[in-house]
Amino acid sequence: MHFPLRLFSLAAILFCHWQQAANAQDWPRFRGPDGMGVSPNINLPARWSETSNLHWKVNLPGPGSSSPIIYGERLFLTCSTGKGRDLKRHLLCFEKMTGKKLWQQTVDAAQPEDRYSGYLTEHGYASNTPTCDGQRVYAFLGKSGVFAFDLDGKKVWSFDVGKQSSNRRWGSAASPILFKDLLIINAGEEGRAIFALDKATGKQIWKAAGNSLELAFGTPVIAKLNNGTQELLISAVGELWSIYPSTGKLKAYKTLRLNGNITPSVVFENDIAYTFGGYPSTGGQAIKMGGRKVLPESDVLWSTQIGSYVATPLLHDGHLYWVTDKGQAVCLNAASGEEIYRQRLKELKSGGRPFYASPVYVDGKIIVPSRRSGIFVFAAKPKFEQLGINRFEDDSNFNASIAVSSERLFLRSDESLYCVGHNQNLRKK
């Protein structure tokens, strides 16, 4: 059967538009489609509670700091149960619109695991956000390995990235990302290396090793340069790495003024990489990318001593936003590094590090969960304006960043998973 060329072209255009519209609602990895934490969704509330704008809430079998991800009509999330030899990690699948659990897969922890003590108790054993490509969902479960499941929950393959521990024994945190046919994992904690696996088979394609990956907990980022090339960027301890993502070969690196441990991911736009982190003092730098080998000092556009310890900053409309581990909302001019504001958030409880989640931009607002003081909403503009604090009847930690899809926000605590949107005053249990 033959179709007129014009009709075929129209059908192809409509299919592409449909596919783009469907993809616009996906939140398939940590911090959204490109890892930059920006959503095109609109018509989202600034205020919600147990009795207002809550579509549904489901209890989880155990705690976790990983974020929910969404592909199509499915939501995926990890959590853990037990400790020591009884430790298990779980990958759960829910219906996005109803919260109905579709399936759960459980993986026994490889032994010996890091002991549940010190800073590991702050984030737990399920801190790696999964990722999905519409065919499989991929979960990095620390020393237990990397797992691929089909969308019905059937295991497809697994891969062992190592069973080492850092000198701090803080556990695993980095999330996997996809690049073309590769699944890329920062296993600096377990294997002192970044691995690239064939996403269909789990076969290792390349491995980039380095001791400076110890205590580098950030998720890698694929940076698209203005000349059309792509680089894989990650902040290691005292270094920024640029890697050819197809081969794993080092393209360039730059010495950073960030030491101790590095948790935030690199933020990238318009050929500039923004790196943050460090301990005990934090800081940040803006570095011009695109060069090779050792990047010269002239490529460092600015440096700041105002930094983010855990959360990855948000870049929006020429400004960088984040909340410090002291509870201050910060805005910097991305071009110059100039501090625009540094404002302590209102009604923030004292004690401990108040924020582990990374901020997300949606509908003119910046939304970031605090660990124990509620979910903060402030205006996405270079003048501080706190728009709301939203709390549930939930005293557990909110360590995870939010996911956004279909005019809904998806949040998780150590106890529950929540779906928030406009005009829903009754929820399903």
N, C-alpha and C positions, 0 to 999 in steps of 0.2 A: 504494500500500500504506500502511495506517495502523497505527501502533504505539500501544499503550496509553500514556497520558500518564505513568503511574508507571514503566513500563519505559523510556520515552524519557528521563525525568529521571535514572533510575539509570544509564543508559548515558552520559548527559552528565556525571554526577558522576564515573564511573569514568574517562572520557576526560580530564577535568580533572586527576584525581589522577595518571593516567599521565603526562600532559604535565608536571605539576609535578615528578614523580619524575625524568623524563628531564632536565628543565631543571636540576634540582639537581646533576647531574653535569657540567654545562657550565661552562667557564671561558673565556668568549668574548672577553675583552679584558684589557688590562693590569690586574693586581691583582684579577681575578675579576669576577663578575657586576655588582657595583655599584661597582667600583673601590676597595673598602675593604680588600681583602686577607684576607677571612675565608672559610673553607671549612666546610661542615657535615659533611664527611667524618670518619669515625672509623676505628679499627683500622688506623692507619698507624705504621710503625716509627720509632723514634728513632735507630736505628743501621743502617747499610748500608755496603757496600763493593763492590769488583769481584767478590767471591766470596759475598756474602751479601745477600739481599733485593733483588737486581738482576734485574728481569724481562727487560729488553733494553737494548742500547746500539747506536746507529748513528753512523757518522762523518758529518760535515757537509762540504759542499764548500768552506766558508769561514767566517770568524769572524762574530760578531754579539753585540750586547748586548741585543737584543730578547728578550722572553719568549715561550715557547710559549703558544698558546691552544688550546682544545678546544671543539668543538661536535659533539655526538653521538658518533660513533665516529671522528672525524677530528681530527687535530692539525695545526696550521699554525705555520710558523716562517719567519723571514727570515734571510738571511745575505748576505755580499758576497764577491766575488772580485776580484782585481786592484786596481790603483791608477792614478791619472791617467786617461789616455784609454782604458785597458783596464779601468776600473772597471765592474763589473756588480753589480746587486742581484738576489737570488733569493727567490722565495716558494715554499716547499716544503709538500707535504701528505703526511702519514703516517697509516697505520692506528694508532689509539691503543693498541690492545691488543697489537699485534705489532711495531710499529716499521717495518713495510713501507712503503717510499716509493711513493705512488700517482702523484704528478706533481710537476713543478717548472716554474715560469715564471721567465724571465730578462728583466730590463730593463736596457738600456744606460744608464749614468749620463749625465745632461745635463751638458754642458761649458760653461764650465770649472767643475770641482768644487773644493771647499776642499782645499788641499794636505794630504797625509798627514804632519802634523807637530804638535808641541806636544800639547795635551790631546786633540786628535782621535785620536791614536794610542792613547789610553786606552780609548776606547769604540768607535771605528771608524765604518763607513759603514752599519751596519744596526742602529740602536738603537731604532727605532720599532716597538713591538709591534702586530701587525695586530688586527683585530676581525672578528667573524662574526655574522650573524643567522640562519643556517640556510639562506638562499637564496644569499648571496654572501659572499665573504671580501674585506675591504678592507685594503689595504696603503698606508701613507704612506711614500714612498721619497725624502723630501727634495726636492732641486731637480729630480729626475726626475718628481715629481708624485704624485698619489693615483691608485690603481688599484683597480678592482673586478673580481673574477673569480667565475665561478660555481663550484660545488663540485667540478666536474670539471676546473677549471683553464682554462676558456675566458674570455678577456678580454671584459668587458662594457662598460667605459668607463674613461676616464682624465681627469684634470683637473690643470692647471698652477696651482700656488699661488705661483709666483714663484721667482726664482733669485738672490735676494740672499744676502749673508753677514753675520754679525754682525761687530763690530769685533774679536772674538777669533778668528773663523774656527774655531769648535769643532764645526761640523757640526750635524746635526739629531738630535732626541731624543724629542720629544713623540709620543704615540700617539693614533690616532683613537678616537672613541667614537660610539655611536649614541644618538639621542634620537628616538623615534617614527619618522618617515620620513626623518629627517635623519642625515647623517654629519657630525660636527663635528671639525675639525682645527685645532690650534694650530700655525700656520705662522709663528710669530713670527720664526724664523730666516730663512725664505725670502721671506716677503711682509709681515712686520710686521703680521700680521692673523690673526684667527680666522675660518675659513670654515665655512659650513654648506651642504652639498650635498644635493640630492635623492638618496637612496641608490640608487634604481632607475635613474636616468639620468645622474647626475653633474652635473646643472645646478646652478649657484650659486643658493642661496635668499637668503642674507644674508652680509655680511662686516662684521666689527667690527675696525677698524684702530686702531693706536696705537703710537707709538714706544717706549713702555715695554715692549712685547712683545719687543724685542731683548734677548737673553740670558734670556728666560723660557722654560725648556725643559720645564715641567711639563705633564702631561696634564690637560685640563679634567675637572671632576666635575659631575655633575647632582645637586643637593642637593634632597631632598624635605622641605619644611618641615612643621611640625606643623599648619599651617592648610590643607594640601592643595596649596599652590602649589609650583612648582619653579623653581630658579635654576641657572644655569650659573656655576660658580665657578672662577676661576683666579688664581693669584698672579703678577702682573707685577712688574717691578722697582720696588720702593718702593710698590706698590699692590696691594690685593685688589679684583678686579672681580666684580660680580654682574650677570649678563646674562640677559635674558629669552630662554630657549633657542629659542623658536619664531620670534622676530623678529630677534635679535641686538642689540636696543636695550639700552643700559646702564641697569640698574635702580638700582644703588648702587655706591659704591666707598669704600674706606678706605685712607688712607695707612698704609704699613707701615714698620716699622723694619728692613726687610730690603733690602739693596742689593747691588750687584755683579752676581751672576747668581742666578737662582732655578730650582732643578731639582725639588724635591719637589712632588707634587700636594697640593691642599688635602684635608684630612681633615674629614669632616662627620658630625655626629650631633646630634639633638635641638636643631636650630636654631643650633648653634654650629659655626663654621668654625675649624679649627686650621691655621695657616700656618707653614711653616718654610722655611729656606734662608738664602741670603746668602753673600757672600764679600768680604773674607777672613775676617771673623768671621761666625758663624752665630747664629741666634736663632729664636724662635717667639712666636706670639701666639694667643690665643683670642678670637674676635670673635662677638658676637651678631648673627645675620643676620635678615632679614625687613624691614628698613627700606628707605628709598628715598633717592636722591641721596647726599649726603655723610653717611656714618655717623658719629655723634658719638663723642667719646672715651669717653663712658660705656658704649659698646657693646664696648669692649675690656675683657674680663674679667680677663685677666692677660697678662703678658709674661715671657719668659725669655731668658737669654743662652745656654742650653744648646740647641743646634740640630742639625739634620741638614743636611749639605751636598748630598748627592745622593739618598739613600734617602727614600722617603715613609714616615713613621711609621705604626704600626699602632695602632688604637684598639680596645681590648677590655675589656669589663666595667669601664668607668670609668677606665681607665688608658691612657696612651700609651706605646708601646714603640718603640725603634729602636736602631740601632748607629751611633755617630758615626764620622767619618772618621779618628778617632784609635783606633778599636777598642774603644770603651767601650759596653757595653750600658746603656741608659738607660730608666728608668721614671719617668713623671710622673703625678701625680694630675690627671686631665683637668678636674675641676671647679675646682681651685685653682691648678694649675701647680706645686704643691709637688714637689720632687725626692724620689722614693721611694728610688731607688738609682742609682748610676753606677759600674759595675763593669767593669774590663778583662777581656775574654774570655781564657781560658787557651789556651795553645799557638797564639797568633796571631803569625804571622811579622811582623817589623819591616820598615819601608820602604814608601814610597808610601801611597796612600789605600787602606785594606784592604777597604772595602765600597762597592759601587755598587748592589747588589740591595736591594730593599725587603723587609722582613719579612712573613711570611704566618702567620696563625693557623690551626692545624688540630689537632683532637683534643687540646686542652689544652696544645699546644706552640706555640712560636714558632720558625719555621725561616727562616734567612737564609743564603744562600751568601756566603762571602767570596771575594775575587778570587783569592787564591792559597793560602789556608790551610785550605780545606775548607769544608764546609757545617755551620754551627753550629745546635744545637738547645738551646733553654732553655725553662724552664717559663713558661707564660702566667699568672703571678701576681705580685703586688707584693712578692715576695721572690726575690732572684736565685738561680737554681739552674741551672747549666749541665748539660744532660742528655747531650750527646754532641757529638763532632766527627766528621764523616764525610768520607772522602777516596776519590777514585778515582785510578787510575793515569793522571793527566791533568795535565800541567803548564801548560796554557793558562789563560787568564782565565775565571773564572765571574762575569760581570757581571750576568746576568739574574736576575730574580725567578722563583720556582717557579710552576708551575701544579698544580692538584689536581683529580683526577677519579677516580671508581670505585675508591676506596681505594688510589690510586696517586699518587705524586709524580712530576712531570716537570721535569727540570732540563736546562739546556744550558750548555755551555762554548763557547769559540771553536773547539773541535775536534769535539765530540760532543754527542749528545742522549741522555738517560738516562731510563729508567722504573723507579721504585723502589716496592716494596710488600712485604708480609710473605711469608715462606716460599718464596722462589724462590732457590735456590742455583746454578742453572745459567741462563745467559743466552743469547739468540740474538744472533749477530753480524750 
